């Protein structure tokens, strides 16, 4: 059963069919009940009309044997006295049920009541009526009667009448329910035949429509399987021109593939650039050690230490970038940017700080690394002065690092934040570093919910602005 309904199409078809089946069953039951109620009401109205016609004749003093309603053409009729004794009945009435008396022939007037026939002889006259008056209310019941050998179900109406000479009488008249039974049976037969056919049509249409609607999903699945097998992230899934949820799914899938392709390409480029950057200091250090091994007097100790320090810094940068790429979340500690800026500027030549108190939430070590990288970059390009400012703007703290150098060209203001990127003025690995400082600074800013941008400073040089949400 689980395999049978394992597909979305099968479950959708089953669900739609069940919903329609329940709706049809409820609607069919309501229709049958309403039809039966209406037909029974019509039969009751007809029976009441016949009973009142007989009651009118009795009120007018018509003898029992002259009553026009006793011919049996419109249905069975009974007339009972106050002691519920049968005083008049339809011709050819052979059997009856559903009234106060099951007798079909009037008993003689002198016959005493209570003879064991089950009739209740208590005074049950109902509402008080004046002689010649007919009761305004009618009582209804269901029963059966056999007339001239033909048995049927009837709807009986009982009407009370007060006569001048015969006392209080009750008239029962019946209307056949054959039409009601026939109509209900016909409607039920139509439903039993038509509903399964309709459910079959609903299931077939749902199956076909769902199949057509889910066809693009199967195309997306096949293409994703092919991309996974081939590892070609440049491929894209087909996007149907339907402007519906499936089309949006395909569009989002392609956006995810594009982001994944960019990420993988970025990682490959990062690994290649890191390998290239590591090769030079390692090769230089190995050369110096090999020369020192062969000729100890030629050992360049300062150069070996410098290459080792450079390797250490590069390894630390690569490790930090790896942690940031892995989604490491900064801490929620409060950091005073003004105090942090003064700490990072302390001991640096030509750096001035103009800061107002501004606290943010984050990692003090990582934010200190951002300021240090920005100051290192500014000092590398400044002619004589570097200015650090800290201010509050609305719900943001803004840290600005400006220099009086040549500035950053407009076309390179985003490229400088890419990893291992050096502009022409800073291509030397010795002077310009590995090209990771600004990339690390921006990644840390983004992880702290902020931004890092490059622009033109007041002195014409570069201006880097770090914006972080205030704590």
C-alpha positions as a Markdown table, in Angstrom:
| # | Residue | x | y | z |
|---|---|---|---|---|
| 1 | Unk | 0.0 | 0.0 | 0.0 |
| 2 | Unk | 2.9 | 2.4 | 0.8 |
| 3 | Unk | 4.4 | 1.7 | -2.6 |
| 4 | Unk | 1.0 | 2.1 | -4.3 |
| 5 | Unk | 0.5 | 5.6 | -2.9 |
| 6 | Unk | 4.2 | 6.5 | -2.8 |
| 7 | Unk | 4.0 | 9.2 | -5.5 |
| 8 | Unk | 2.5 | 12.7 | -5.1 |
| 9 | Unk | 0.3 | 12.0 | -8.1 |
| 10 | Unk | -1.3 | 8.9 | -6.5 |
| 11 | Unk | -1.8 | 10.7 | -3.2 |
| 12 | Unk | -3.3 | 13.7 | -4.9 |
| 13 | Unk | -5.7 | 11.5 | -6.9 |
| 14 | Unk | -6.7 | 9.6 | -3.8 |
| 15 | Unk | -7.2 | 12.7 | -1.8 |
| 16 | Unk | -9.3 | 14.5 | -4.4 |
| 17 | Unk | -11.4 | 11.3 | -4.9 |
| 18 | Unk | -12.0 | 10.9 | -1.2 |
| 19 | Unk | -13.0 | 14.6 | -0.8 |
| 20 | Unk | -15.4 | 14.4 | -3.8 |
| 21 | Unk | -16.8 | 11.1 | -2.4 |
| 22 | Unk | -17.5 | 12.6 | 1.0 |
| 23 | Unk | -19.0 | 15.7 | -0.6 |
| 24 | Unk | -21.2 | 13.5 | -2.9 |
| 25 | Unk | -22.3 | 11.3 | -0.1 |
| 26 | Unk | -23.3 | 14.3 | 2.1 |
| 27 | Unk | -25.0 | 16.0 | -0.8 |
| 28 | Unk | -26.8 | 12.7 | -1.8 |
| 29 | Unk | -28.0 | 12.2 | 1.7 |
| 30 | Unk | -29.3 | 15.7 | 1.9 |
| 31 | Unk | -31.1 | 15.4 | -1.4 |
| 32 | Unk | -32.7 | 12.1 | -0.4 |
| 33 | Unk | -33.8 | 13.5 | 3.0 |
| 34 | Unk | -35.1 | 16.6 | 1.5 |
| 35 | Unk | -37.0 | 14.7 | -1.3 |
| 36 | Unk | -38.5 | 12.3 | 1.2 |
| 37 | Unk | -39.5 | 15.1 | 3.6 |
| 38 | Unk | -41.2 | 17.1 | 0.8 |
| 39 | Unk | -43.0 | 14.1 | -0.6 |
| 40 | Unk | -44.2 | 13.0 | 2.9 |
| 41 | Unk | -45.3 | 16.6 | 3.5 |
| 42 | Unk | -47.3 | 16.5 | 0.2 |
| 43 | Unk | -48.9 | 13.2 | 1.2 |
| 44 | Unk | -49.7 | 14.6 | 4.6 |
| 45 | Unk | -51.3 | 17.6 | 3.0 |
| 46 | Unk | -53.5 | 15.4 | 0.8 |
| 47 | Unk | -54.5 | 13.2 | 3.7 |
| 48 | Unk | -55.4 | 16.3 | 5.8 |
| 49 | Unk | -57.5 | 17.6 | 2.9 |
| 50 | Unk | -59.4 | 14.3 | 2.7 |
| 51 | Unk | -59.9 | 14.1 | 6.5 |
| 52 | Unk | -61.2 | 17.7 | 6.7 |
| 53 | Unk | -63.6 | 17.0 | 3.9 |
| 54 | Unk | -65.1 | 14.0 | 5.8 |
| 55 | Unk | -65.1 | 16.1 | 9.0 |
| 56 | Unk | -67.0 | 18.8 | 7.2 |
| 57 | Unk | -69.7 | 16.3 | 6.2 |
| 58 | Unk | -69.9 | 15.0 | 9.7 |
| 59 | Unk | -70.2 | 18.5 | 11.1 |
| 60 | Unk | -73.1 | 19.1 | 8.7 |
| 61 | Unk | -74.9 | 16.0 | 10.0 |
| 62 | Unk | -74.3 | 13.6 | 7.1 |
| 63 | Unk | -75.1 | 10.0 | 8.1 |
| 64 | Unk | -72.1 | 7.6 | 8.2 |
| 65 | Unk | -73.4 | 5.6 | 5.2 |
| 66 | Unk | -73.7 | 8.8 | 3.1 |
| 67 | Unk | -70.2 | 10.0 | 3.6 |
| 68 | Unk | -68.5 | 10.6 | 0.2 |
| 69 | Unk | -65.0 | 9.9 | 1.5 |
| 70 | Unk | -65.7 | 6.3 | 2.4 |
| 71 | Unk | -65.6 | 5.0 | -1.2 |
| 72 | Unk | -61.8 | 4.3 | -0.8 |
| 73 | Unk | -60.8 | 6.1 | -4.0 |
| 74 | Unk | -58.6 | 8.7 | -2.2 |
| 75 | Unk | -57.3 | 6.4 | 0.5 |
| 76 | Unk | -58.5 | 4.7 | 3.7 |
| 77 | Unk | -60.8 | 6.6 | 6.1 |
| 78 | Unk | -61.7 | 5.8 | 9.7 |
| 79 | Unk | -64.1 | 7.6 | 12.0 |
| 80 | Unk | -63.8 | 7.0 | 15.7 |
| 81 | Unk | -66.0 | 8.2 | 18.6 |
| 82 | Unk | -64.8 | 9.5 | 21.9 |
| 83 | Unk | -64.2 | 6.0 | 23.2 |
| 84 | Unk | -62.0 | 5.3 | 20.1 |
| 85 | Unk | -64.6 | 2.9 | 18.8 |
| 86 | Unk | -64.8 | 2.6 | 15.0 |
| 87 | Unk | -68.1 | 4.0 | 13.8 |
| 88 | Unk | -67.3 | 4.3 | 10.1 |
| 89 | Unk | -64.6 | 3.1 | 7.7 |
| 90 | Unk | -63.8 | 3.0 | 4.0 |
| 91 | Unk | -65.3 | 0.3 | 1.8 |
| 92 | Unk | -63.1 | -2.7 | 1.0 |
| 93 | Unk | -60.8 | -1.8 | 3.9 |
| 94 | Unk | -59.3 | -5.1 | 5.0 |
| 95 | Unk | -56.4 | -4.2 | 7.3 |
| 96 | Unk | -55.0 | -1.0 | 8.8 |
| 97 | Unk | -52.2 | 0.2 | 11.2 |
| 98 | Unk | -50.9 | 3.5 | 12.3 |
| 99 | Unk | -54.2 | 4.9 | 13.7 |
| 100 | Unk | -55.9 | 4.6 | 17.1 |
| 101 | Unk | -57.9 | 1.6 | 16.0 |
| 102 | Unk | -56.9 | -1.4 | 13.9 |
| 103 | Unk | -60.5 | -2.3 | 13.2 |
| 104 | Unk | -61.8 | -2.2 | 9.6 |
| 105 | Unk | -65.5 | -2.7 | 10.3 |
| 106 | Unk | -67.7 | -0.5 | 12.5 |
| 107 | Unk | -68.9 | -2.2 | 15.7 |
| 108 | Unk | -72.5 | -2.0 | 16.8 |
| 109 | Unk | -73.2 | 1.0 | 19.0 |
| 110 | Unk | -74.5 | -1.3 | 21.8 |
| 111 | Unk | -71.2 | -3.3 | 21.9 |
| 112 | Unk | -69.5 | -2.4 | 25.2 |
| 113 | Unk | -65.9 | -1.2 | 25.3 |
| 114 | Unk | -63.1 | -3.0 | 27.0 |
| 115 | Unk | -63.8 | -6.4 | 25.4 |
| 116 | Unk | -60.1 | -7.2 | 25.2 |
| 117 | Unk | -59.5 | -5.8 | 21.8 |
| 118 | Unk | -56.8 | -3.4 | 23.2 |
| 119 | Unk | -58.7 | -0.1 | 22.6 |
| 120 | Unk | -58.4 | 2.5 | 25.3 |
| 121 | Unk | -61.9 | 3.7 | 26.3 |
| 122 | Unk | -60.7 | 6.6 | 28.3 |
| 123 | Unk | -61.9 | 10.1 | 27.4 |
| 124 | Unk | -59.3 | 11.5 | 25.1 |
| 125 | Unk | -61.4 | 14.0 | 23.3 |
| 126 | Unk | -58.6 | 16.5 | 22.8 |
| 127 | Unk | -59.4 | 20.3 | 22.5 |
| 128 | Unk | -62.9 | 21.5 | 23.5 |
| 129 | Unk | -65.0 | 22.2 | 20.4 |
| 130 | Unk | -68.4 | 23.7 | 19.8 |
| 131 | Unk | -71.0 | 21.6 | 18.0 |
| 132 | Unk | -70.4 | 21.7 | 14.3 |
| 133 | Unk | -66.8 | 22.9 | 14.8 |
| 134 | Unk | -63.7 | 21.2 | 13.3 |
| 135 | Unk | -60.3 | 21.2 | 15.1 |
| 136 | Unk | -57.8 | 23.6 | 13.5 |
| 137 | Unk | -54.9 | 21.3 | 14.3 |
| 138 | Unk | -54.1 | 17.9 | 12.6 |
| 139 | Unk | -52.1 | 15.0 | 13.9 |
| 140 | Unk | -50.0 | 13.0 | 11.5 |
| 141 | Unk | -48.7 | 9.4 | 11.6 |
| 142 | Unk | -47.4 | 6.8 | 9.2 |
| 143 | Unk | -48.9 | 3.4 | 8.8 |
| 144 | Unk | -50.2 | 0.9 | 6.3 |
| 145 | Unk | -53.5 | -0.3 | 5.0 |
| 146 | Unk | -54.9 | -3.1 | 2.8 |
| 147 | Unk | -57.7 | -2.0 | 0.5 |
| 148 | Unk | -59.3 | -4.6 | -1.9 |
| 149 | Unk | -56.3 | -6.9 | -1.5 |
| 150 | Unk | -53.7 | -4.2 | -2.2 |
| 151 | Unk | -51.4 | -3.3 | 0.7 |
| 152 | Unk | -49.6 | 0.1 | 0.8 |
| 153 | Unk | -47.9 | 2.5 | 3.1 |
| 154 | Unk | -49.9 | 5.6 | 4.0 |
| 155 | Unk | -49.5 | 9.0 | 5.6 |
| 156 | Unk | -52.4 | 9.5 | 8.0 |
| 157 | Unk | -53.9 | 12.8 | 9.1 |
| 158 | Unk | -56.3 | 12.9 | 12.1 |
| 159 | Unk | -58.8 | 15.7 | 12.4 |
| 160 | Unk | -61.3 | 16.1 | 15.3 |
| 161 | Unk | -64.9 | 17.4 | 14.9 |
| 162 | Unk | -67.7 | 18.1 | 17.3 |
| 163 | Unk | -71.1 | 17.0 | 15.9 |
| 164 | Unk | -74.6 | 18.0 | 17.0 |
| 165 | Unk | -76.0 | 14.5 | 17.6 |
| 166 | Unk | -73.1 | 12.1 | 17.6 |
| 167 | Unk | -70.7 | 13.8 | 20.0 |
| 168 | Unk | -66.9 | 14.2 | 19.6 |
| 169 | Unk | -65.5 | 12.3 | 16.6 |
| 170 | Unk | -62.0 | 11.8 | 15.2 |
| 171 | Unk | -61.5 | 11.3 | 11.4 |
| 172 | Unk | -58.4 | 9.5 | 10.1 |
| 173 | Unk | -57.6 | 9.8 | 6.3 |
| 174 | Unk | -54.6 | 8.3 | 4.6 |
| 175 | Unk | -52.7 | 9.3 | 1.5 |
| 176 | Unk | -50.5 | 6.7 | -0.2 |
| 177 | Unk | -46.7 | 7.0 | 0.1 |
| 178 | Unk | -46.0 | 5.0 | -3.0 |
| 179 | Unk | -44.9 | 8.1 | -4.9 |
| 180 | Unk | -42.5 | 9.0 | -2.1 |
| 181 | Unk | -41.0 | 5.5 | -2.0 |
| 182 | Unk | -40.7 | 5.4 | -5.8 |
| 183 | Unk | -39.0 | 8.8 | -6.1 |
| 184 | Unk | -36.6 | 8.0 | -3.3 |
| 185 | Unk | -35.7 | 4.6 | -4.8 |
| 186 | Unk | -35.2 | 6.2 | -8.2 |
| 187 | Unk | -33.0 | 8.9 | -6.8 |
| 188 | Unk | -31.0 | 6.4 | -4.8 |
| 189 | Unk | -30.5 | 4.2 | -7.9 |
| 190 | Unk | -29.3 | 7.1 | -9.9 |
| 191 | Unk | -26.9 | 8.1 | -7.2 |
| 192 | Unk | -25.6 | 4.5 | -6.8 |
| 193 | Unk | -24.9 | 4.4 | -10.5 |
| 194 | Unk | -23.9 | 7.9 | -11.2 |
| 195 | Unk | -21.7 | 8.6 | -8.2 |
| 196 | Unk | -19.1 | 5.9 | -8.9 |
| 197 | Unk | -18.9 | 7.0 | -12.5 |
| 198 | Unk | -18.4 | 10.6 | -11.4 |
| 199 | Unk | -15.7 | 9.5 | -8.9 |
| 200 | Unk | -14.0 | 7.6 | -11.7 |
| 201 | Unk | -14.0 | 10.7 | -13.9 |
| 202 | Unk | -12.7 | 12.8 | -11.0 |
| 203 | Unk | -9.9 | 10.3 | -10.3 |
| 204 | Unk | -9.0 | 10.1 | -14.0 |
| 205 | Unk | -9.0 | 13.9 | -14.5 |
| 206 | Unk | -7.0 | 14.4 | -11.3 |
| 207 | Unk | -4.5 | 11.8 | -12.3 |
| 208 | Unk | -4.0 | 13.3 | -15.8 |
| 209 | Unk | -3.9 | 16.9 | -14.5 |
| 210 | Unk | -1.4 | 16.1 | -11.7 |
| 211 | Unk | 0.7 | 14.1 | -14.1 |
| 212 | Unk | 0.9 | 17.1 | -16.5 |
| 213 | Unk | 1.5 | 19.5 | -13.6 |
| 214 | Unk | 4.3 | 17.4 | -12.1 |
| 215 | Unk | 6.0 | 16.6 | -15.4 |
| 216 | Unk | 8.4 | 19.6 | -15.0 |
| 217 | Unk | 9.3 | 18.3 | -11.5 |
| 218 | Unk | 10.5 | 15.1 | -13.1 |
| 219 | Unk | 12.5 | 17.1 | -15.6 |
| 220 | Unk | 14.1 | 19.0 | -12.7 |
| 221 | Unk | 14.8 | 15.7 | -10.9 |
| 222 | Unk | 16.5 | 14.1 | -13.9 |
| 223 | Unk | 18.6 | 17.2 | -14.6 |
| 224 | Unk | 19.7 | 17.4 | -10.9 |
| 225 | Unk | 20.6 | 13.7 | -11.0 |
| 226 | Unk | 22.7 | 14.3 | -14.1 |
| 227 | Unk | 24.4 | 17.3 | -12.5 |
| 228 | Unk | 25.2 | 15.3 | -9.4 |
| 229 | Unk | 26.6 | 12.5 | -11.6 |
| 230 | Unk | 28.6 | 14.7 | -13.9 |
| 231 | Unk | 29.7 | 17.2 | -11.2 |
| 232 | Unk | 29.1 | 19.9 | -13.8 |
| 233 | Unk | 27.7 | 22.8 | -11.8 |
| 234 | Unk | 27.5 | 25.0 | -14.9 |
| 235 | Unk | 24.4 | 23.1 | -16.0 |
| 236 | Unk | 20.9 | 24.3 | -15.1 |
| 237 | Unk | 17.5 | 22.7 | -14.7 |
| 238 | Unk | 14.7 | 23.6 | -17.2 |
| 239 | Unk | 12.4 | 26.3 | -16.1 |
| 240 | Unk | 8.8 | 25.9 | -17.3 |
| 241 | Unk | 7.0 | 28.9 | -18.7 |
| 242 | Unk | 4.0 | 28.5 | -16.4 |
| 243 | Unk | 4.7 | 31.2 | -13.7 |
| 244 | Unk | 3.5 | 28.9 | -11.0 |
| 245 | Unk | 5.1 | 27.2 | -7.9 |
| 246 | Unk | 7.0 | 24.7 | -10.0 |
| 247 | Unk | 8.5 | 27.5 | -12.2 |
| 248 | Unk | 9.6 | 29.3 | -9.0 |
| 249 | Unk | 11.1 | 26.1 | -7.7 |
| 250 | Unk | 13.1 | 25.7 | -10.9 |
| 251 | Unk | 14.2 | 29.3 | -10.7 |
| 252 | Unk | 15.3 | 28.9 | -7.1 |
| 253 | Unk | 17.1 | 25.7 | -7.9 |
| 254 | Unk | 19.0 | 27.4 | -10.7 |
| 255 | Unk | 19.9 | 30.3 | -8.3 |
| 256 | Unk | 21.1 | 27.7 | -5.8 |
| 257 | Unk | 23.2 | 26.0 | -8.5 |
| 258 | Unk | 24.7 | 29.3 | -9.5 |
| 259 | Unk | 25.5 | 30.2 | -5.9 |
| 260 | Unk | 27.0 | 26.7 | -5.4 |
| 261 | Unk | 29.0 | 27.0 | -8.6 |
| 262 | Unk | 30.3 | 30.4 | -7.5 |
| 263 | Unk | 31.2 | 29.0 | -4.1 |
| 264 | Unk | 33.0 | 26.0 | -5.5 |
| 265 | Unk | 34.8 | 28.2 | -8.0 |
| 266 | Unk | 35.8 | 30.6 | -5.2 |
| 267 | Unk | 37.1 | 27.7 | -3.1 |
| 268 | Unk | 39.1 | 26.3 | -6.0 |
| 269 | Unk | 40.5 | 29.7 | -6.7 |
| 270 | Unk | 41.2 | 30.2 | -3.0 |
| 271 | Unk | 43.1 | 26.9 | -2.8 |
| 272 | Unk | 45.1 | 27.7 | -5.9 |
| 273 | Unk | 46.0 | 31.2 | -4.7 |
| 274 | Unk | 46.8 | 29.9 | -1.2 |
| 275 | Unk | 49.1 | 27.3 | -2.7 |
| 276 | Unk | 50.8 | 29.9 | -4.9 |
| 277 | Unk | 51.2 | 32.3 | -2.0 |
| 278 | Unk | 52.7 | 29.5 | 0.2 |
| 279 | Unk | 55.1 | 28.3 | -2.4 |
| 280 | Unk | 57.2 | 31.4 | -2.5 |
| 281 | Unk | 58.1 | 31.8 | 1.2 |
| 282 | Unk | 58.5 | 28.0 | 1.6 |
| 283 | Unk | 60.8 | 27.8 | -1.4 |
| 284 | Unk | 62.8 | 30.9 | -0.1 |
| 285 | Unk | 63.1 | 29.4 | 3.4 |
| 286 | Unk | 64.1 | 26.0 | 2.0 |
| 287 | Unk | 66.8 | 27.6 | -0.2 |
| 288 | Unk | 68.2 | 29.5 | 2.8 |
| 289 | Unk | 68.3 | 26.4 | 4.9 |
| 290 | Unk | 69.9 | 24.3 | 2.2 |
| 291 | Unk | 72.6 | 27.0 | 1.7 |
| 292 | Unk | 73.1 | 27.3 | 5.4 |
| 293 | Unk | 73.5 | 23.5 | 5.7 |
| 294 | Unk | 76.2 | 23.6 | 3.0 |
| 295 | Unk | 77.8 | 26.9 | 3.9 |
| 296 | Unk | 76.9 | 27.9 | 7.5 |
| 297 | Unk | 78.8 | 31.2 | 7.1 |
| 298 | Unk | 76.2 | 32.3 | 4.4 |
| 299 | Unk | 73.1 | 31.8 | 6.6 |
| 300 | Unk | 70.7 | 34.7 | 6.3 |
| 301 | Unk | 69.1 | 34.4 | 9.7 |
| 302 | Unk | 67.0 | 37.6 | 9.4 |
| 303 | Unk | 65.6 | 36.5 | 6.0 |
| 304 | Unk | 64.7 | 33.1 | 7.4 |
| 305 | Unk | 62.9 | 34.6 | 10.4 |
| 306 | Unk | 61.1 | 37.1 | 8.1 |
| 307 | Unk | 59.9 | 34.2 | 5.8 |
| 308 | Unk | 58.8 | 32.2 | 8.9 |
| 309 | Unk | 56.8 | 35.1 | 10.3 |
| 310 | Unk | 55.2 | 35.7 | 6.9 |
| 311 | Unk | 54.3 | 32.0 | 6.7 |
| 312 | Unk | 52.8 | 32.2 | 10.2 |
| 313 | Unk | 50.7 | 35.3 | 9.3 |
| 314 | Unk | 49.5 | 33.7 | 6.1 |
| 315 | Unk | 48.6 | 30.5 | 7.9 |
| 316 | Unk | 46.7 | 32.5 | 10.5 |
| 317 | Unk | 44.8 | 34.4 | 7.8 |
| 318 | Unk | 43.9 | 31.2 | 6.0 |
| 319 | Unk | 42.7 | 29.6 | 9.2 |
| 320 | Unk | 40.5 | 32.6 | 10.0 |
| 321 | Unk | 39.0 | 32.6 | 6.5 |
| 322 | Unk | 38.3 | 28.9 | 6.8 |
| 323 | Unk | 36.5 | 29.5 | 10.1 |
| 324 | Unk | 34.5 | 32.4 | 8.6 |
| 325 | Unk | 33.6 | 30.3 | 5.6 |
| 326 | Unk | 32.4 | 27.5 | 7.9 |
| 327 | Unk | 29.9 | 29.9 | 9.4 |
| 328 | Unk | 31.5 | 30.6 | 12.7 |
| 329 | Unk | 29.3 | 32.9 | 14.7 |
| 330 | Unk | 30.8 | 35.7 | 16.7 |
| 331 | Unk | 30.2 | 36.0 | 20.4 |
| 332 | Unk | 27.7 | 38.4 | 21.9 |
| 333 | Unk | 30.1 | 40.3 | 24.1 |
| 334 | Unk | 29.9 | 44.1 | 24.2 |
| 335 | Unk | 32.8 | 45.8 | 22.4 |
| 336 | Unk | 33.7 | 49.5 | 22.8 |
| 337 | Unk | 34.8 | 50.5 | 19.3 |
| 338 | Unk | 36.3 | 53.8 | 20.5 |
| 339 | Unk | 38.6 | 52.0 | 23.0 |
| 340 | Unk | 39.4 | 49.3 | 20.5 |
| 341 | Unk | 40.3 | 51.9 | 17.9 |
| 342 | Unk | 42.7 | 53.7 | 20.4 |
| 343 | Unk | 44.3 | 50.3 | 21.3 |
| 344 | Unk | 44.9 | 49.4 | 17.6 |
| 345 | Unk | 46.3 | 52.9 | 16.8 |
| 346 | Unk | 48.6 | 53.0 | 19.8 |
| 347 | Unk | 52.2 | 52.8 | 18.7 |
| 348 | Unk | 51.5 | 53.5 | 15.1 |
| 349 | Unk | 53.2 | 56.5 | 13.5 |
| 350 | Unk | 51.1 | 59.2 | 11.9 |
| 351 | Unk | 47.7 | 57.8 | 13.1 |
| 352 | Unk | 45.2 | 60.0 | 14.9 |
| 353 | Unk | 42.0 | 58.9 | 16.5 |
| 354 | Unk | 38.7 | 60.9 | 16.9 |
| 355 | Unk | 36.2 | 58.6 | 18.6 |
| 356 | Unk | 33.0 | 58.9 | 20.5 |
| 357 | Unk | 31.7 | 56.0 | 22.7 |
| 358 | Unk | 29.9 | 53.3 | 20.6 |
| 359 | Unk | 29.3 | 49.7 | 21.8 |
| 360 | Unk | 28.5 | 46.8 | 19.5 |
| 361 | Unk | 28.0 | 43.1 | 20.1 |
| 362 | Unk | 30.6 | 40.7 | 18.7 |
| 363 | Unk | 34.0 | 39.2 | 19.0 |
| 364 | Unk | 36.6 | 41.7 | 20.3 |
| 365 | Unk | 39.4 | 39.7 | 18.7 |
| 366 | Unk | 37.8 | 39.6 | 15.2 |
| 367 | Unk | 36.8 | 43.3 | 15.3 |
| 368 | Unk | 40.3 | 44.2 | 16.5 |
| 369 | Unk | 41.6 | 42.2 | 13.5 |
| 370 | Unk | 39.4 | 44.3 | 11.2 |
| 371 | Unk | 40.8 | 47.6 | 12.5 |
| 372 | Unk | 44.3 | 46.3 | 12.4 |
| 373 | Unk | 44.0 | 45.2 | 8.8 |
| 374 | Unk | 42.4 | 48.6 | 7.8 |
| 375 | Unk | 45.2 | 50.5 | 9.6 |
| 376 | Unk | 47.9 | 48.3 | 8.0 |
| 377 | Unk | 46.4 | 49.0 | 4.6 |
| 378 | Unk | 46.0 | 52.7 | 5.2 |
| 379 | Unk | 49.6 | 53.1 | 6.5 |
| 380 | Unk | 50.9 | 51.2 | 3.5 |
| 381 | Unk | 49.3 | 53.7 | 1.1 |
| 382 | Unk | 49.3 | 56.9 | 3.1 |
| 383 | Unk | 51.8 | 59.7 | 2.4 |
| 384 | Unk | 52.0 | 61.0 | 5.9 |
| 385 | Unk | 48.8 | 60.7 | 7.9 |
| 386 | Unk | 46.0 | 58.2 | 8.8 |
| 387 | Unk | 42.8 | 59.3 | 10.6 |
| 388 | Unk | 40.5 | 57.0 | 12.5 |
| 389 | Unk | 37.0 | 58.2 | 13.4 |
| 390 | Unk | 34.2 | 56.5 | 15.5 |
| 391 | Unk | 30.7 | 57.9 | 15.5 |
| 392 | Unk | 27.1 | 56.9 | 15.9 |
| 393 | Unk | 24.6 | 57.2 | 13.1 |
| 394 | Unk | 21.1 | 56.2 | 14.2 |
| 395 | Unk | 21.2 | 52.5 | 15.2 |
| 396 | Unk | 24.7 | 52.0 | 13.7 |
| 397 | Unk | 28.2 | 52.6 | 14.8 |
| 398 | Unk | 30.5 | 53.9 | 12.0 |
| 399 | Unk | 34.3 | 53.4 | 12.0 |
| 400 | Unk | 36.1 | 55.4 | 9.3 |
| 401 | Unk | 39.8 | 54.8 | 8.4 |
| 402 | Unk | 41.1 | 57.5 | 6.0 |
| 403 | Unk | 44.6 | 58.1 | 4.5 |
| 404 | Unk | 46.1 | 60.9 | 2.4 |
| 405 | Unk | 47.4 | 58.6 | -0.3 |
| 406 | Unk | 46.3 | 58.2 | -3.9 |
| 407 | Unk | 43.0 | 56.5 | -3.1 |
| 408 | Unk | 41.2 | 53.6 | -4.7 |
| 409 | Unk | 40.0 | 53.9 | -8.3 |
| 410 | Unk | 36.2 | 53.7 | -8.7 |
| 411 | Unk | 36.4 | 50.4 | -10.7 |
| 412 | Unk | 38.5 | 48.7 | -8.0 |
| 413 | Unk | 36.5 | 49.6 | -4.9 |
| 414 | Unk | 34.7 | 46.2 | -4.8 |
| 415 | Unk | 37.5 | 44.1 | -6.3 |
| 416 | Unk | 40.0 | 45.0 | -3.5 |
| 417 | Unk | 37.8 | 43.0 | -1.1 |
| 418 | Unk | 38.3 | 39.8 | -3.1 |
| 419 | Unk | 40.9 | 37.3 | -1.8 |
| 420 | Unk | 44.5 | 37.5 | -3.0 |
| 421 | Unk | 43.8 | 40.7 | -5.0 |
| 422 | Unk | 46.5 | 43.3 | -5.1 |
| 423 | Unk | 46.3 | 46.6 | -7.0 |
| 424 | Unk | 49.2 | 47.8 | -9.1 |
| 425 | Unk | 50.7 | 50.0 | -6.4 |
| 426 | Unk | 50.8 | 47.1 | -4.0 |
| 427 | Unk | 51.8 | 44.0 | -6.1 |
| 428 | Unk | 55.0 | 43.3 | -4.1 |
| 429 | Unk | 54.4 | 40.4 | -1.8 |
| 430 | Unk | 56.9 | 41.9 | 0.6 |
| 431 | Unk | 55.2 | 45.3 | 0.7 |
| 432 | Unk | 51.6 | 44.5 | -0.1 |
| 433 | Unk | 51.0 | 41.2 | 1.8 |
| 434 | Unk | 49.1 | 38.3 | 0.5 |
| 435 | Unk | 45.9 | 40.3 | -0.4 |
| 436 | Unk | 43.8 | 38.8 | 2.4 |
| 437 | Unk | 43.6 | 41.7 | 4.8 |
| 438 | Unk | 40.6 | 43.5 | 3.3 |
| 439 | Unk | 38.9 | 40.2 | 2.4 |
| 440 | Unk | 39.1 | 39.1 | 6.0 |
| 441 | Unk | 37.9 | 42.5 | 7.2 |
| 442 | Unk | 34.8 | 42.4 | 5.0 |
| 443 | Unk | 33.9 | 38.8 | 5.9 |
| 444 | Unk | 34.2 | 39.7 | 9.6 |
| 445 | Unk | 32.0 | 42.7 | 9.1 |
| 446 | Unk | 29.3 | 40.7 | 7.3 |
| 447 | Unk | 29.4 | 38.0 | 10.1 |
| 448 | Unk | 28.7 | 40.8 | 12.6 |
| 449 | Unk | 25.7 | 42.0 | 10.6 |
| 450 | Unk | 27.5 | 45.0 | 9.2 |
| 451 | Unk | 29.1 | 46.3 | 6.1 |
| 452 | Unk | 32.6 | 47.5 | 4.9 |
| 453 | Unk | 32.9 | 49.8 | 2.0 |
| 454 | Unk | 35.6 | 51.8 | 0.2 |
| 455 | Unk | 35.4 | 55.4 | -0.9 |
| 456 | Unk | 37.2 | 58.7 | -1.2 |
| 457 | Unk | 38.4 | 60.4 | 2.0 |
| 458 | Unk | 38.5 | 64.1 | 2.9 |
| 459 | Unk | 42.3 | 64.3 | 2.1 |
| 460 | Unk | 41.8 | 62.7 | -1.3 |
| 461 | Unk | 43.0 | 59.2 | -0.3 |
| 462 | Unk | 41.0 | 56.1 | 0.5 |
| 463 | Unk | 38.3 | 56.0 | 3.1 |
| 464 | Unk | 37.1 | 52.6 | 4.5 |
| 465 | Unk | 33.9 | 52.7 | 6.5 |
| 466 | Unk | 32.9 | 49.9 | 8.8 |
| 467 | Unk | 29.2 | 50.0 | 9.8 |
| 468 | Unk | 27.9 | 47.8 | 12.6 |
| 469 | Unk | 24.6 | 47.6 | 14.5 |
| 470 | Unk | 24.8 | 49.2 | 18.0 |
| 471 | Unk | 24.5 | 46.9 | 21.0 |
